[in-house]
Amino acid sequence: MPLPNPMVGFSLPDQWPRPVNRDLPSQAMGPPYFYYENVALAPKGVWTIISRFLYDIQLEFVDSKYFCAAARKRGYIHNLPLENRSPLLPKPPRTISTAFPRTKRWWPSWDPRQQFNCL
């Protein structure tokens, strides 16, 4: 299963939503809601198998660097509504320097990282 580039999922909270044609089977609509998450770079075929067991719902791949100072590529299968998504408040910092502003003074010049691999 090819991963999208950029990995922004169905939309980002602070951007205009992209049109998504996601058809949910009737047995997956509404409560009870489910939300399955795993690493995006799972072994070949894993996401296809997982999707098959969860009503063949279209996957959503997101790199968390668009939401916080960590950069983690994740995949999600869920039956949550796509409309009227809103960001968490307060908005989390998206870079190391905004997450830890007092460390900037001691940050080594040879380290160009703007985001962590994980938090």
Secondary structure, DSSP 8 states (H G I E B T S, - for coil): ----SS-BTT--TTS----------GGGSSSS--EEEEETT--TTHHHHHHHHTTT---EEEEGGGTSSB--EEEEEE----TT----SS----SHHHHSGGGGGG--TT---SSBS--
